[in-house]
Amino acid sequence: MRTVKPLLLCLLLIGLLWAQSPAELVEQLAALPELRHAQWSVYARYVDPENEEAPIIDHYSDMSLTCASSLKVLTLGLALDKLGGDYVFKTRLYYSGNITADGVLNGNIHIVGAGDPTLGGDQVGGAYRYDKLMSEWVKAVKRKGIKQINGTIVADESLYPPYHVPGSWTWEDLGNYYGAGLTALCFSDNKYYLDFKPGERVDDPAEVSGIRPDIPGLSYTNLMKTGPVNSGDNGYILAAPNCYQAIFHGTIPAGTEKFSIKGAIPNPALLAAQMLERSLKNAKIPVAMEPYVQNQPLDYRPEALLKTIASPPLRRIAEITNKLSNNTYTEMLLLKVAHESVGIAETQEGIKVLEDFMDKLQVDRSGMRLVDASGLSHENMITTRVFCDFLSAMSKRTSFSDFYQSFARAGDNNDYGHVVYFARNTDAANNARVKTGYIGGVRSHTGYVSSKSGRLIAFSCIANNYHCKTKEITALHEKIVAALASLE
């Protein structure tokens, strides 16, 4: 990034103070050196335009850009509208075969996945976390009088294609929790915790001190090093779906007894079955054979149902998905919509359903090309105009209240998400609802803000290929949202 001479910087700051409108502010910001080599687009409009009034800001609004996690707002809007905020996922536990008078099951226990992204996880309040889930399943087996299983535990993920990830995700993402794969039988948020003990000095090896939960068969090569104190999480896990040989590399900070990062479970459905087998054995219910994953659908007898586990309502899942920017949850919601709409749980089918929904909303999709649901891929392309037109159209849907509440509130210490410090001490604080997006070289902010008179404004800011710190782009976007909030 070029160094700005003090006089030039002073003149720029004075210009910003003299800006007469948000549009003029954007034009002045565009001249800053932070954006010299970047592609930058900003668009803002009232969601209820009066007499076809012009947009408030229109700065390269038709430029197709990579948007990162701002893309989630499209997927969540679709899911809430198609499924409804009250929708719940239902994971069922069945048995097959017969139970003898003395409690021997000559058959299997089947965990039948229904696409619940929260099963056994720790993100969404009201979800069955790992320990409670295992306890409920063991109690259900006991209630049926089963004391011994001569078969095994079967993880049935046949509702969706076998465990996979979108094809355009990068190799360095796949082994990490934010690049976890997709399956009809998710478990523990499809992630595990990897604990390290850092060395005493920079570049010392960082020792693996624990893996939670324990994953049978997982082996690794540990190349993790110790970084400077307060250097943060710069650790990565190289792996892939169904890959049980991982490589740990990068750095974790010195100065702590333990530092944890999160990885993607190699096969969540299989791990769910393995953990149930372990829990049953701990409850003195032996299981004869090794668990496995079933990819072909089976017919289950209604009377063989042992337990149904219901997820929290979709509105709560959507809120956590948006505010914590959970990639796995977002991708899973698109698969559910695709399955409910066309009977095929594939990402590209879900994208077609999304495109049809946008057409129904009369949102012009020009400049949009999507390859996933969460924005993790650099191949996604969209314009700020598309975002704002979609947000405006959503304001007229019956699902809008749930959709609006899924956004994090700027400057609110009591809210979730990554915008606690966004636009503090401005008119946008505790006002703007913001979805952030970040992947390498991409920063975006998309959402709603109200003017002083209470009119709702949709905004979207996307920067690609900038050569400055990401926080400097965030600061520019804060100024814009604050200026929109100060409108009369």
For each residue, the residues with C-beta under 8 A, 3 or more apart:
1: 33 34 467 468
2: 33 36
3:
4: 8 9 12 33
5: 8 9
6: 9 10
7: 10 11
8: 4 5 11 12
9: 4 5 6 12 13
10: 6 7 13 14
11: 7 8 14 15
12: 4 8 9 15 16 28 31 32
13: 9 10 16 17
14: 10 11 17 18
15: 11 12 18 19 28
16: 12 13 19 25 28 29 479
17: 13 14
18: 14 15
19: 15 16 22 24 25 28 483
20: 24
21: 24 25 56 483
22: 19 25 26 44 56 57 480 483 484 487
23: 26 27 56 57 58 59
24: 19 20 21 27 28
25: 16 19 21 22 28 29 479 480 483
26: 22 23 29 30 42 57 59 480
27: 23 24 30 31 59
28: 12 15 16 19 24 25 31 32
29: 16 25 26 32 35 476 479 480
30: 26 27 35 40 59
31: 12 27 28 35
32: 12 28 29 35 36 476
33: 1 2 4 36 468
34: 1 38 466 467 468 472 473 476
35: 29 30 31 32 38 40 463 466 476
36: 2 32 33 467
37: 465 466 467
38: 34 35 463 464 465 466 467
39: 60 63 65 463 464 465
40: 30 35 59 60 461 462 463 464 466
41: 59 60 61 63 65 383 384 460 461 462
42: 26 57 59 60 61 384 459 460 461 462 480
43: 55 57 58 59 61 383 384 385 387 388 459 460
44: 22 55 56 57 388 457 458 459 460 480 484
45: 49 55 56 388 389 392 457 458
46: 49 50 53 56 392 455 456 457 458
47: 391 392 395 448 456 457 458
48: 392 395 455 456
49: 45 46 52 53
50: 46 53
51:
52: 49
53: 46 49 50
54: 58
55: 43 44 45 58 61 388
56: 21 22 23 44 45 46 457 484 487
57: 22 23 26 42 43 44 459 480 484
58: 23 43 54 55 61 385
59: 23 26 27 30 40 41 42 43
60: 39 40 41 42 63
61: 41 42 43 55 58 383 384 385
62: 366 367 383 385
63: 39 41 60 367 383 384
64: 367 368 369 381 382 383
65: 39 41 381 382 383 384 442 462 464
66: 378 379 380 381 439 442 462 464
67: 70 71 375 380 382 387 437 442 444 446 462
68: 71 375 376 437 438 439 442 443 444
69: 72 325 327 374 375 376 435 436 437 438 439 444
70: 67 73 375 387 435 436 437 444 445 446 460 462
71: 67 68 74 75 370 372 373 374 375 380 382 437
72: 69 75 76 321 322 325 330 373 374 375 435
73: 70 76 77 322 387 390 391 407 435 446 447
74: 71 77 78 354 358 370 387 390
75: 71 72 78 79 330 333 334 354 373 374
76: 72 73 79 80 318 321 322 330 333 403 406
77: 73 74 80 81 390 394 397 399 403
78: 74 75 81 82 334 337 353 354 357
79: 75 76 82 83 314 318 333 334 336 337
80: 76 77 83 84 85 314 315 318 399 402 403 406
81: 77 78 357 394 397 399 403
82: 78 79 337 340 341 353 357
83: 79 80 87 314 336 337 340
84: 80 87 314 399
85: 80 313 314 315 318 399 402
86: 313 314 315
87: 83 84 313 314
88: 310 311 312 313 314
89: 114 115 116 117 118 119 310 311 336
90: 114 116 308 309 310 311
91: 111 112 113 114 116 119 185 308 309 311
92: 112 114 300 305 307 308 309
93: 109 110 111 112 137 140 305 306 307 308 309
94: 109 110 112 300 301 304 305 306
95: 99 105 107 108 109 110 141 144 146 304 306
96: 107 108 110 151 298 300 301 304
97: 105 106 107 108 151
98: 105 106 107
99: 95 103 104 105 106 144 145 146
100: 103 104 106
101:
102: 147
103: 99 100 145 146 147 148
104: 99 100 146 147 148 150
105: 95 97 98 99 108 109 146 148 149 150 151
106: 97 98 99 100 150 151
107: 95 96 97 98 149 150 151
108: 95 96 97 105 149 151 152 153 154
109: 93 94 95 105 141 149 151 152 153 154 276 280 306
110: 93 94 95 96 154 156 294 298 300
111: 91 93 137 153 154 155 156 185 269 272 273 276
112: 91 92 93 94 156 159 185 300
113: 91 116 119 155 156 157 159 160 183 184 185 186 269
114: 89 90 91 92 159 184
115: 89 159 160 184 186 332 335 336 339 345
116: 89 90 91 113 119 186 309 311
117: 89 121 186 189 190 317 326 328 329 332 333
118: 89 121 123 124 127 128 186 189 311 312 317 329
119: 89 91 113 116 127 128 133 185 186 187 272 309 311
120: 127 128 129 130 133 186 187 188 189 272
121: 117 118 124 127 129 130 186 187 188 189
122: 127 129 130 188 189
123: 118 127 189 320 324 326 329
124: 118 121 127 311 312 316 317 320
125: 312 316
126: 312 316
127: 118 119 120 121 122 123 124 311 312
128: 118 119 120 132 133 136 309
129: 120 121 122 132 133
130: 120 121 122 133 134 188 213 275
131: 134 135
132: 128 129 135 136
133: 119 120 128 129 130 136 137 309
134: 130 131 137 138 275 276 279
135: 131 132 138 139 279
136: 128 132 133 139 140 307 309
137: 93 111 133 134 140 141 276 279 306 307
138: 134 135 141 142 276 279 280 283 285
139: 135 136 142 143
140: 93 136 137 143 144 306 307
141: 95 109 137 138 144 146 280 285 306
142: 138 139 145 146 283 285
143: 139 140 306
144: 95 99 140 141 306
145: 99 103 142
146: 95 99 103 104 105 141 142 149 285
147: 102 103 104 285
148: 103 104 105 285 286
149: 105 107 108 109 146 152 153 280 285 286 287 288
150: 104 105 106 107 288
151: 96 97 105 106 107 108 109 287 288 289
152: 108 109 149 273 277 287 288 289 290 291 292
153: 108 109 111 149 273 274 276 277 280 287 291
154: 108 109 110 111 273 291 292 293 294
155: 111 113 185 269 270 272 273 291 292 293 294
156: 110 111 112 113 159 184 185 269 293 294 297 298
157: 113 160 162 163 183 184 185 269 293 294 295
158: 184 294 295 296 297 298
159: 112 113 114 115 156 184 297 339 345
160: 113 115 157 182 183 184 335 339 345
161: 164 345 346
162: 157 183 293 295
163: 157 181 182 183 241 242 267 268 269
164: 161 181 182 183 241
165: 169 174 179 180 181 182 240 241
166: 169 331 347 371 372 376 377
167: 371
168: 371 372 377 378 379
169: 165 166 173 174 179 372 376 377
170: 173 174 179 378
171: 174 238 240
172: 176 236 238
173: 169 170 176 178 179 376
174: 165 169 170 171 179 181 238 239 240 241 264
175: 179 236 237 238 239 240 243 246 247 263 264
176: 172 173 179 180 236 237 261 262 263 264
177: 180 189 190 191 262 263 264 328
178: 173 327 328 376
179: 165 169 170 173 174 175 176 264 327 376
180: 165 176 177 189 190 191 264 265 268 327 328
181: 163 164 165 174 190 241 264 268 328
182: 160 163 164 165 328 331 332 335
183: 113 157 160 162 163 164 186 190 267 268 269
184: 113 114 115 156 157 158 159 160 269 345
185: 91 111 112 113 119 155 156 157 268 269 272
186: 113 115 116 117 118 119 120 121 183 189 190 268 269 328 332
187: 119 120 121 190 265 268 269 271 272 275
188: 120 121 122 130 191 192 213 265 268 271 272
189: 117 118 120 121 122 123 177 180 186 326 328
190: 117 177 180 181 183 186 187 264 265 268 328
191: 177 180 188 262 263 264 265 328
192: 188 211 212 213 215 262 263 264 265
193: 210 211 212 260 261 262 263
194: 208 210 211 237 248 260 261 262 263
195: 208 209 210 211 212 258 259 260
196: 206 207 208 209 224 235 252 258 259 260 261
197: 206 207 209 257 258
198: 204 206 226 252 253 254 255 256 259
199: 203 204 205 206 207 225 226 254
200: 204 226 254
201: 204 226 254
202: 225 226 227 228 254
203: 199 225 226
204: 198 199 200 201 225 226 254
205: 199 222 224 225 226
206: 196 197 198 199 222 224 225 226 235 251 252 259
207: 196 197 199 222
208: 194 195 196 211 220 222 224 248
209: 195 196 197 258
210: 193 194 195
211: 192 193 194 195 208 214 215 218
212: 192 193 195
213: 130 188 192 271 275
214: 211
215: 192 211 218 244 265 266 271
216: 271 274
217: 244
218: 211 215 244 246 266
219: 244 245 246
220: 208 245 246 247 248
221: 245 246 247 248
222: 205 206 207 208 248
223: 247 248 249
224: 196 205 206 208 235 248 249 250 251 252
225: 199 202 203 204 205 206 250 251
226: 198 199 200 201 202 203 204 205 206 251 252 253 254
227: 202 231 232 234 251 252 253 254
228: 202 231 253 254
229: 253 254 255
230: 253 255
231: 227 228 234 251 253 254
232: 227 253
233: 252 253 259 261
234: 227 231 250 251 252
235: 196 206 224 248 249 250 251 252 261
236: 172 175 176 248 249 250
237: 175 176 194 246 247 248 261 263 264
238: 171 172 174 175 246 247 248 249
239: 174 175 243 245 246 247 263 264 266
240: 165 171 174 175 243
241: 163 164 165 174 181 264 266 267
242: 163 266 267
243: 175 239 240 246 266
244: 215 217 218 219 266
245: 219 220 221 239
246: 175 218 219 220 221 237 238 239 243 263
247: 175 220 221 223 237 238 239
248: 194 208 220 221 222 223 224 235 236 237 238
249: 223 224 235 236 238
250: 224 225 234 235 236
251: 206 224 225 226 227 231 234 235
252: 196 198 206 224 226 227 233 234 235 259 261
253: 198 226 227 228 229 230 231 232 233 256 259
254: 198 199 200 201 202 204 226 227 228 229 231
255: 198 229 230
256: 198 253 259
257: 197
258: 195 196 197 209
259: 195 196 198 206 233 252 253 256
260: 193 194 195 196
261: 176 193 194 196 233 235 237 252
262: 176 177 191 192 193 194
263: 175 176 177 191 192 193 194 237 239 246
264: 174 175 176 177 179 180 181 190 191 192 237 239 241
265: 180 187 188 190 191 192 215 268 271
266: 215 218 239 241 242 243 244 270 271
267: 163 183 241 242 270 271 293
268: 163 180 181 183 185 186 187 188 190 265 271 272
269: 111 113 155 156 157 163 183 184 185 186 187 272 273 293
270: 155 266 267 273 274 291 292 293
271: 187 188 213 215 216 265 266 267 268 274 275
272: 111 119 120 155 185 187 188 268 269 275 276
273: 111 152 153 154 155 269 270 276 277 291 292 293
274: 153 216 270 271 277 278 291
275: 130 134 187 213 271 272 278 279
276: 109 111 134 137 138 153 272 273 279 280 291
277: 152 153 273 274 280 281 287 291
278: 274 275 281 282
279: 134 135 137 138 275 276 282 283
280: 109 138 141 149 153 276 277 283 285 286 287
281: 277 278 284 285 286 287
282: 278 279
283: 138 142 279 280
284: 281
285: 138 141 142 146 147 148 149 280 281
286: 148 149 280 281
287: 149 151 152 153 277 280 281 291
288: 149 150 151 152
289: 151 152
290: 152
291: 152 153 154 155 270 273 274 276 277 287
292: 152 154 155 270 273
293: 154 155 156 157 162 267 269 270 273
294: 110 154 155 156 157 158 298
295: 157 158 162
296: 158
297: 156 158 159
298: 96 110 156 158 294
299:
300: 92 94 96 110 112 304 305
301: 94 96 304
302: 305
303:
304: 94 95 96 300 301
305: 92 93 94 300 302 308
306: 93 94 95 109 137 140 141 143 144
307: 92 93 136 137 140
308: 90 91 92 93 305
309: 90 91 92 93 116 119 128 133 136
310: 88 89 90
311: 88 89 90 91 116 118 119 124 127 317
312: 88 118 124 125 126 127 316 317
313: 85 86 87 88 316 317
314: 79 80 83 84 85 86 87 88 317 318 333 402
315: 80 85 86 318 319 402 405 406
316: 124 125 126 312 313 319 320
317: 117 118 124 311 312 313 314 320 321 329 333
318: 76 79 80 85 314 315 321 322 333 402 403 406
319: 315 316 322 323 405 406 416
320: 123 124 316 317 323 324 326 329 416
321: 72 76 317 318 324 325 326 329 330 333 406
322: 72 73 76 318 319 325 406 407 408 417 435
323: 319 320 406 407 408 415 416 417
324: 123 320 321 416 417
325: 69 72 321 322 417 418 435 436 437
326: 117 123 189 320 321 329 330
327: 69 178 179 180 330 331 374 375 376
328: 117 177 178 180 181 182 186 189 190 191 331 332 374
329: 117 118 123 317 320 321 326 332 333
330: 72 75 76 321 326 327 333 334 373 374
331: 166 182 327 328 334 335 347 372 373 374
332: 115 117 182 186 328 329 335 336
333: 75 76 79 117 314 317 318 321 329 330 336 337 373
334: 75 78 79 330 331 337 338 347 350 351 354 373
335: 115 160 182 331 332 338 339 345 346 347 350
336: 79 83 89 115 332 333 339 340 345
337: 78 79 82 83 333 334 340 341 350 353 354
338: 334 335 341 342 344 345 346 347 349 350 353
339: 115 159 160 335 336 342 343 344 345
340: 82 83 336 337
341: 82 337 338 353
342: 338 339 349 352 353
343: 339
344: 338 339 349
345: 115 159 160 161 184 335 336 338 339 349 350
346: 161 335 338 349 350
347: 166 331 334 335 338 350 351 371 372 373
348: 351 352
349: 338 342 344 345 346 352 353
350: 334 335 337 338 345 346 347 353 354 373
351: 334 347 348 354 355 370 371 373
352: 342 348 349 355 356
353: 78 82 337 338 341 342 349 350 356 357
354: 74 75 78 334 337 350 351 357 358 370
355: 351 352 358 359 365
356: 352 353 359 360
357: 78 81 82 353 354 360 361
358: 74 354 355 361 363 365 390
359: 355 356 362 363 365
360: 356 357
361: 357 358 390 393 394
362: 359 393
363: 358 359 386 389 390 393
364: 385 386 389
365: 355 358 359 368 386
366: 62 383 386
367: 62 63 64 381 382 383 385 386
368: 64 365 381 382 383 386
369: 64 379 380 381 382
370: 71 74 351 354 373 380 381 382
371: 166 167 168 347 351 377 379 380
372: 71 166 168 169 331 347 375 376 377 380
373: 71 72 75 330 331 333 334 347 350 351 370
374: 69 71 72 75 327 328 330 331
375: 67 68 69 70 71 72 327 372 380 437 439
376: 68 69 166 169 173 178 179 327 372 439
377: 166 168 169 371 372 380
378: 66 168 170 439 440 442
379: 66 168 369 371
380: 66 67 71 369 370 371 372 375 377
381: 64 65 66 367 368 369 370
382: 64 65 67 71 367 368 369 370 386 387
383: 41 43 61 62 63 64 65 366 367 368 386 387
384: 41 42 43 61 63 65 387 388 446 460 461 462
385: 43 58 61 62 364 367 388 389 460
386: 363 364 365 366 367 368 382 383 389 390
387: 43 67 70 73 74 382 383 384 390 391 446 458 460
388: 43 44 45 55 384 385 391 392 458 459 460
389: 45 363 364 385 386 392 393 458
390: 73 74 77 358 361 363 386 387 393 394
391: 47 73 387 388 394 395 446 447 448 458 460
392: 45 46 47 48 388 389 395 396 458
393: 361 362 363 389 390 396 397
394: 77 81 361 390 391 397 399 400 403
395: 47 48 391 392 400 404 456 458
396: 392 393 400
397: 77 81 393 394 400 403
398:
399: 77 80 81 84 85 394 402 403
400: 394 395 396 397 403 404
401: 404 405
402: 80 85 314 315 318 399 405 406
403: 76 77 80 81 318 394 397 399 400 406
404: 395 400 401 407 433 448
405: 315 319 401 402
406: 76 80 315 318 319 321 322 323 402 403
407: 73 322 323 404 433 434 435 447 448
408: 322 323 412 415 416 417 418 419 433 434 435 436
409: 412 415 419 430 431 432 433 434
410: 419 422 423 424 428 429 430 431 432 433 434 481
411: 419 420 421 422 423 424 425 426 428 429 430
412: 408 409 415 419 420 429 430
413: 420
414:
415: 323 408 409 412 419 420
416: 319 320 323 324 408
417: 322 323 324 325 408 420 436
418: 325 408 436
419: 408 409 410 411 412 415 422 432 434 436
420: 411 412 413 415 417
421: 411 424
422: 410 411 419 428 432 434 445 474 478 481
423: 410 411 426 428 429 432 478 481 482 485
424: 410 411 421 429
425: 411 429
426: 411 423 429 478 481 482 485 486
427: 431 452 482 485 486
428: 410 411 422 423 431 432 449 478 481 482 484 485
429: 410 411 412 423 424 425 426 432
430: 409 410 411 412
431: 409 410 427 428 449 450 485
432: 409 410 419 422 423 428 429 447 448 449 481 485
433: 404 407 408 409 410 447 448 449
434: 407 408 409 410 419 422 445 446 447 481
435: 69 70 72 73 322 325 407 408 445 446 447
436: 69 70 325 408 417 418 419 444 445
437: 67 68 69 70 71 325 375 442 443 444 445 446 462
438: 68 69 442 443 444 470
439: 66 68 69 375 376 378 442
440: 378
441: 464 465 466
442: 65 66 67 68 378 437 438 439 462 463 464
443: 68 437 438 462 463 466 470 473 474 477
444: 67 68 69 70 436 437 438 460 461 462 463
445: 70 422 434 435 436 437 459 460 461 474 477 481
446: 67 70 73 384 387 391 434 435 437 459 460 461 462
447: 73 391 407 432 433 434 435 458 459
448: 47 391 404 407 432 433 456 457 458 459
449: 428 431 432 433 456 457 459 481 484 485
450: 431 454 455 456 457 485
451: 454 455 457 484 485 486 487 488
452: 427 485 486 487 488
453: 487 488
454: 450 451
455: 46 48 450 451 487
456: 46 47 48 395 448 449 450
457: 44 45 46 47 56 448 449 450 451 484 487
458: 44 45 46 47 387 388 389 391 392 395 447 448
459: 42 43 44 57 388 445 446 447 448 449 480 481 484
460: 41 42 43 44 70 384 385 387 388 391 444 445 446
461: 40 41 42 384 444 445 446 476 477 480 481
462: 40 41 42 65 66 67 70 384 437 442 443 444 446
463: 35 38 39 40 442 443 444 466 473 476
464: 38 39 40 65 66 441 442
465: 37 38 39 441
466: 34 35 37 38 40 441 443 463 470 472 473
467: 1 34 36 37 38
468: 1 33 34 472 473
469: 472 473
470: 438 443 466 473 474
471: 474 475
472: 34 466 468 469 475 476
473: 34 443 463 466 468 469 470 476 477
474: 422 443 445 470 471 477 478
475: 471 472 478 479
476: 29 32 34 35 461 463 472 473 479 480
477: 443 445 461 473 474 480 481
478: 422 423 426 428 474 475 481 482
479: 16 25 29 475 476 482 483
480: 22 25 26 29 42 44 57 459 461 476 477 483 484
481: 410 422 423 426 428 432 434 445 449 459 461 477 478 484 485
482: 423 426 427 428 478 479 485 486
483: 19 21 22 25 479 480 486 487
484: 22 44 56 57 428 449 451 457 459 480 481 487
485: 423 426 427 428 431 432 449 450 451 452 481 482
486: 426 427 451 452 482 483
487: 22 56 451 452 453 455 457 483 484
488: 451 452 453
